[in-house]
Amino acid sequence: MRAFGITLYDARVGANVPPDKAKAVVPAMEREMFERASTQQDLQALQSTIAQQLLALESRLKHDRTVRLGTLLAASIGLIVTLLKAF
């Protein structure tokens, strides 16, 4: 992390920020960036959670489609029987 801080410091000084101000802002920037950064384990856990949620959603959608198709089929058969009785 020290090399990163030196790079931040050098970049700020190179951008004409006074050295004392560049030095003061580096720890705050490092802390902020590393607190918000995701680790490989964080990303893998997120990927696993998303995969599980997608599988659950897929299962619910298949169930809903099956129920709707069954309902449509039953209604169609009922309509056909009704029409056949009418004629």
Beta strands, then each sheet from edge to edge (+ up, - down):
end
